[in-house]
Amino acid sequence: MTTPTIRFPVSRPQHQFISSAERFPCICAGFGAGKTFAGVVRALVLKARYPKLDVGYYLPTYDLVKRVGYPSFLEVMEAMGVRGSLHKSDRMIEVDGAGSVIFRSMDRPERIVGYKHADFIADELDTLKIDEARKVWNKMIARNRQKKPDGAVNTGAVATTPEGFRFVYDRWKKSPAQGYQLIRASTYSNARNLPDDYIPSLRDSYPSNLLLAYLEGQFVNLTAGSVYPSFDRHKNDTREQIKQGEPLHVGMDFNVNNMSAAIHVQRDGEPHAVDELVQILDTPAMIKVLKDRYQDKGHPILVYPDASGGGRDTNNASVSDISLLKAAKFSVCAHTKNPMVKDRVLAASTMINKDGVRRYRVSQDRCPHLVEALEKQAYDKNGEPDKSSGHDHIIDAATYYIEYRWPIKRPAAVITSLRM
């Protein structure tokens, strides 16, 4: 594979990132700004330049490697006329005549061992907590030791959305060392490659205080104060009550000796929390309360549980929590794995108050713990919703339901065909 002359419709920030000769370039970008696309093209350009050497490509989880990494590379390779083959068992793509692209996840730093590459790209590094991101970054650099024939430096690039004042801010903005290059890309910079409704859809989906980060690619404070500052116990109150025989939507959080459930009804397609169960011993005890109080009185029960309940339990080592719920004749609505915490927070925040419209309602009288938790839960020092106060259990229960039914939908960006 010889280095091709490629003409492709990229934005100025994308071109800066793809062609950067700095040792550690970082494109810090809004949604849809084409950071993953730029990362893939950069990786393939490096493969063409050094065909006997390998490139590492890192994503936060192996699920994202499969859903984002592999498809993105194969699509861009086809558009560029680059041939190769995917080897899922080895987690790599063999590029014809140009070595391998090695894929790894960043959620298990201890597994970043036993291989080496000449360059790497870390996609969405800033979604990791600061200490974890620092550890992963150092591990990736340790793998980056194949010697280049022309004596050029080994490079490590980052393509990420800014997640507040985390690792990327500290390393590339606050106190950058030599070779750390920050390239900022707003969603607008890639507008010509996006559907006409993409940017308006972002504005419709996210609270205004997050648009600077997710539209402009700016570092903003996402961690100060309350997790749900727009919640108002009066403005978000409901007087709705459970009607005879109607379906009940139960968000559920699994914790040994401290299970929680938020019981909802839907009115005109909108969620109303009308009851809660807290400090329940275990899953069988929770099932008994739901059966006695609701199911035996004719209410269909739909449960939206912590997805991790499919692999562990709060009661019996041989039976999963979700299996117990299904055995109780409850309808179980669950992802194969839990969504990212920030996605649940954003989904709930948007339902609580978006441009003055309050779609999520919570009864002050019948859900006092949920109301208090929504008012008081704050962020911890790592920028995650605090778990030390105990407010997280009932909020997790409620937001599993909210995120499942009203998820934040990030429209897919469009990869424009490339011309050689």
C-alpha positions in Angstrom: 0.0 0.0 0.0 1.6 3.2 -1.2 0.8 6.6 0.4 -2.1 7.9 -1.8 -2.9 11.4 -2.7 -6.3 11.8 -1.2 -8.8 14.5 -1.8 -11.6 14.3 0.7 -14.3 16.8 1.8 -13.1 17.5 5.3 -13.3 20.6 7.5 -10.3 22.7 8.4 -10.1 21.2 12.0 -10.3 17.6 10.6 -7.5 18.4 8.1 -5.3 19.9 10.9 -5.8 16.7 12.9 -5.3 14.2 10.1 -2.1 15.9 8.9 -0.6 17.0 12.2 3.0 16.2 12.7 2.9 17.0 16.4 3.6 14.1 18.7 0.3 14.3 20.6 -2.5 16.1 18.6 -6.0 16.2 20.0 -9.2 17.2 18.2 -11.7 18.3 20.8 -15.0 18.4 19.0 -18.8 18.8 19.3 -21.1 16.0 18.3 -21.2 15.5 14.5 -17.9 17.4 14.0 -16.4 14.3 12.4 -13.8 13.5 15.1 -14.1 9.7 14.6 -14.0 10.0 10.9 -10.8 12.2 11.2 -9.3 9.6 13.6 -9.9 6.8 11.1 -8.5 8.7 8.2 -5.4 9.7 10.2 -4.9 6.0 11.2 -5.1 4.9 7.5 -2.7 7.6 6.3 -0.2 6.5 9.0 -0.6 2.9 7.8 0.1 3.9 4.2 3.1 5.9 5.3 4.6 3.1 7.4 3.2 -0.1 5.9 5.4 -2.4 8.0 4.3 -0.9 11.3 1.0 -1.1 13.2 -1.5 1.5 14.4 -3.5 1.2 17.6 -7.1 2.4 17.8 -8.7 2.7 21.2 -12.4 3.2 22.2 -14.0 3.3 25.7 -15.5 -0.2 25.5 -15.4 -3.3 23.3 -19.0 -2.8 22.6 -18.0 0.5 20.9 -15.1 -1.2 19.2 -17.7 -3.5 17.5 -20.4 -0.9 16.9 -18.3 2.1 16.0 -14.7 1.1 15.4 -15.0 -1.8 12.9 -17.8 -0.3 10.8 -16.1 3.2 10.6 -12.8 1.7 9.4 -14.4 -0.6 6.9 -16.6 2.2 5.5 -13.8 4.7 5.1 -11.5 2.0 3.7 -14.0 1.2 1.0 -14.4 4.9 0.2 -10.7 5.3 -0.1 -10.2 2.2 -2.1 -8.1 0.6 0.6 -8.4 -3.2 0.8 -8.2 -5.2 4.0 -9.9 -7.8 6.2 -11.4 -7.8 9.6 -10.2 -10.4 12.2 -12.7 -10.1 15.1 -11.1 -12.8 17.2 -7.8 -10.9 17.1 -9.5 -7.5 17.3 -7.6 -6.1 14.3 -8.0 -5.2 10.7 -5.3 -6.4 8.3 -4.7 -3.7 5.7 -3.4 -5.3 2.4 0.3 -4.6 2.1 0.3 -2.3 5.2 0.2 -4.2 8.4 -2.5 -4.0 11.1 -4.8 -1.7 12.9 -5.1 -3.1 16.4 -8.3 -2.3 18.4 -8.4 -2.2 22.1 -10.8 -0.9 24.8 -9.9 1.6 27.5 -12.1 0.2 30.2 -9.6 -2.4 31.2 -6.2 -0.7 31.4 -4.5 -3.9 32.7 -5.2 -5.5 29.3 -3.3 -2.9 27.4 -0.3 -5.3 27.3 1.4 -7.8 25.0 1.6 -5.9 21.7 3.1 -2.7 20.3 2.5 -0.2 17.6 4.1 2.9 16.0 1.1 5.3 16.4 -2.2 5.3 18.1 -5.6 7.1 18.2 -7.7 7.3 21.4 -11.4 7.9 20.5 -13.5 9.5 23.3 -10.7 9.4 25.9 -12.4 12.2 27.9 -15.4 10.0 28.8 -13.1 8.3 31.3 -12.6 9.6 34.8 -9.5 11.6 35.2 -7.4 9.0 37.1 -8.5 6.2 34.7 -7.8 8.4 31.6 -4.3 9.2 32.9 -3.6 5.5 33.5 -4.8 4.5 30.1 -2.9 7.3 28.4 0.3 6.1 30.0 -0.4 2.5 29.0 -1.0 3.4 25.4 2.2 5.4 25.3 4.0 2.4 26.7 2.8 0.3 23.7 3.9 3.0 21.2 7.4 1.8 20.6 7.8 0.4 17.1 10.7 2.2 15.5 10.0 4.2 12.4 12.5 3.7 9.5 12.7 7.5 8.9 13.4 8.3 12.5 10.1 10.1 13.0 8.5 10.3 16.4 5.8 7.9 17.5 2.5 9.7 17.8 -0.5 9.4 20.0 -3.6 11.3 18.9 -6.9 11.9 20.7 -10.3 12.5 19.1 -12.9 13.3 21.8 -15.9 15.3 22.9 -15.0 17.6 25.9 -16.5 16.3 29.1 -15.8 19.2 31.4 -12.5 19.9 33.1 -11.1 16.4 32.9 -7.9 14.7 31.7 -8.0 16.3 28.2 -8.4 19.8 29.7 -5.5 19.2 32.1 -3.1 17.8 29.6 -3.9 19.8 26.4 -5.4 23.1 27.7 -4.4 23.9 31.2 -0.7 22.9 31.2 0.3 21.4 27.8 3.8 20.0 27.5 5.8 20.3 24.2 4.1 18.3 21.4 0.6 18.5 22.9 -1.5 20.2 20.2 -5.2 21.1 20.8 -7.4 21.4 17.8 -11.0 22.6 18.4 -13.8 21.6 16.1 -17.4 22.8 16.4 -20.3 20.9 14.9 -20.8 23.8 12.6 -17.3 23.2 11.0 -18.7 19.9 9.6 -22.2 21.2 8.7 -21.8 20.5 4.9 -21.4 16.8 5.7 -24.4 16.6 8.0 -28.2 16.4 7.4 -30.0 19.7 7.5 -31.8 18.9 10.7 -28.7 17.6 12.6 -27.7 20.8 14.4 -31.3 21.8 15.2 -31.8 18.3 16.6 -28.9 18.8 19.0 -30.4 22.0 20.1 -33.7 20.3 20.7 -32.1 17.4 22.6 -29.7 19.1 25.1 -30.0 21.7 27.8 -28.5 25.0 26.9 -25.7 24.7 29.5 -24.4 21.6 27.7 -24.5 23.0 24.1 -21.2 24.8 24.5 -19.5 21.4 25.1 -21.5 19.2 22.7 -22.0 21.7 19.9 -19.1 24.0 20.2 -16.5 21.6 21.6 -15.7 23.9 24.5 -14.5 23.0 27.9 -17.4 23.9 30.3 -18.1 23.1 33.9 -20.4 20.0 33.8 -19.8 19.1 37.5 -20.7 22.0 39.7 -23.8 22.0 41.8 -26.8 19.8 41.5 -27.1 17.0 38.9 -30.6 18.1 38.2 -30.6 21.9 38.8 -33.8 22.4 36.8 -35.9 20.1 38.9 -38.6 22.0 40.9 -40.7 20.1 43.4 -43.7 22.4 42.6 -43.3 22.9 38.9 -42.6 19.2 38.3 -45.3 18.0 40.7 -48.2 15.8 39.6 -51.6 15.1 41.1 -52.2 12.0 39.0 -53.1 8.8 40.7 -53.0 5.1 39.7 -56.2 4.2 37.8 -57.9 0.8 38.1 -56.1 -1.9 36.0 -53.7 0.4 34.1 -50.1 -0.6 33.3 -47.5 0.5 35.7 -43.9 1.3 34.6 -41.4 0.4 37.3 -37.8 1.6 37.2 -35.7 -0.6 39.4 -32.3 -0.4 41.0 -30.7 -3.6 42.4 -28.7 -3.3 45.7 -28.4 -5.9 48.4 -30.5 -4.8 51.4 -31.4 -1.5 49.7 -33.4 -2.0 46.6 -35.4 0.8 45.1 -38.3 1.2 42.6 -40.0 4.2 41.1 -43.6 3.5 40.0 -44.9 5.5 37.0 -48.0 5.9 35.0 -48.2 7.6 31.6 -50.5 10.4 30.8 -50.7 11.6 27.2 -47.5 9.7 26.6 -45.6 11.5 29.4 -44.2 9.9 32.6 -45.6 10.6 36.0 -43.9 9.1 39.1 -46.8 8.3 41.5 -45.3 5.9 44.0 -41.9 4.6 45.2 -40.4 1.6 47.1 -37.1 2.1 49.0 -34.9 0.1 51.3 -36.4 -3.2 50.1 -34.3 -6.2 51.2 -33.8 -8.1 47.9 -35.4 -9.0 44.6 -37.8 -11.6 46.0 -39.0 -9.1 48.6 -39.4 -6.4 45.9 -41.4 -8.9 43.7 -43.7 -9.7 46.6 -44.5 -6.1 47.3 -45.2 -5.4 43.6 -47.4 -8.5 43.3 -49.4 -7.8 46.5 -49.8 -4.1 45.9 -50.3 -4.0 42.2 -50.2 -7.1 40.1 -52.8 -9.1 42.2 -55.1 -6.1 41.8 -55.0 -6.3 38.0 -52.2 -4.0 37.1 -49.8 -5.2 34.3 -46.2 -4.6 35.6 -43.5 -3.4 33.2 -40.1 -3.3 34.9 -37.1 -1.2 33.6 -34.2 -2.7 35.6 -30.5 -2.1 36.1 -29.2 -4.2 33.2 -26.5 -5.7 35.3 -29.2 -7.7 37.1 -29.0 -10.1 34.2 -25.6 -11.3 35.4 -25.8 -11.1 39.2 -28.4 -11.2 41.9 -29.4 -9.9 45.3 -30.6 -13.1 46.6 -29.7 -16.5 45.1 -26.3 -17.2 43.4 -28.0 -19.5 40.9 -30.8 -17.2 39.7 -30.3 -13.7 38.2 -32.5 -10.8 39.3 -33.9 -10.3 35.8 -34.8 -14.0 35.6 -36.7 -13.6 38.9 -38.6 -10.7 37.5 -39.5 -12.6 34.4 -40.6 -15.7 36.5 -43.0 -13.3 38.3 -44.7 -12.6 35.0 -43.5 -9.0 34.9 -42.6 -7.6 31.5 -38.9 -6.7 31.6 -37.7 -3.8 29.4 -33.9 -3.7 29.6 -30.9 -2.9 27.5 -28.3 -5.7 27.1 -26.0 -3.4 29.1 -26.5 -0.2 31.0 -26.3 3.1 29.1 -23.6 5.5 30.1 -24.5 7.4 33.3 -24.3 10.8 31.5 -26.8 9.6 28.9 -29.3 8.8 31.7 -28.6 12.2 33.3 -29.1 14.0 30.0 -32.3 12.1 29.2 -33.8 12.8 32.6 -32.6 16.5 32.6 -34.3 17.0 29.2 -37.6 15.5 30.5 -37.4 17.5 33.7 -37.1 20.8 31.9 -36.3 21.6 28.3 -36.9 25.3 27.4 -39.5 25.6 30.1 -41.4 22.4 29.1 -41.6 20.0 32.0 -42.5 16.5 30.8 -41.4 14.5 33.8 -43.7 14.8 36.8 -43.1 13.5 40.3 -45.6 13.4 43.1 -44.4 15.3 46.2 -46.8 13.4 48.4 -46.2 9.8 47.2 -42.5 10.0 46.1 -40.8 12.0 48.8 -37.5 10.2 48.5 -37.3 10.7 44.7 -38.2 14.4 45.1 -35.5 14.9 47.7 -32.9 13.0 45.7 -33.6 15.0 42.5 -33.2 18.2 44.5 -30.0 17.2 46.4 -27.9 14.9 44.3 -24.6 16.6 43.4 -21.5 15.7 41.4 -18.5 14.2 43.1 -14.9 15.2 42.6 -14.6 13.0 39.5 -17.6 14.6 37.8 -19.9 11.7 38.4 -23.2 11.8 40.3 -22.4 11.3 43.9 -23.2 7.9 45.4 -22.1 8.6 49.0 -25.3 10.3 50.1 -27.6 7.4 49.1 -29.7 9.6 46.8 -28.5 7.6 43.8 -30.6 4.5 44.4 -34.0 5.9 43.7 -32.7 8.2 41.0 -31.1 5.3 39.2 -34.4 3.4 39.4 -36.3 6.3 37.9 -33.8 7.1 35.2 -33.5 3.5 33.9 -37.1 3.9 32.9 -36.7 7.5 31.6 -33.7 6.7 29.5 -35.2 3.5 28.1 -38.4 5.2 26.9 -37.1 8.7 26.1 -33.4 8.3 25.3 -31.2 11.1 24.0 -31.0 10.4 20.3 -27.8 11.5 18.8 -28.4 11.7 15.0 -25.8 9.8 13.0 -23.3 11.9 11.1 -22.8 11.3 7.4 -19.5 10.1 6.0 -19.1 11.6 2.6 -17.4 9.5 -0.1 -13.8 10.1 -0.6 -12.0 10.5 -3.9 -8.5 9.3 -4.6 
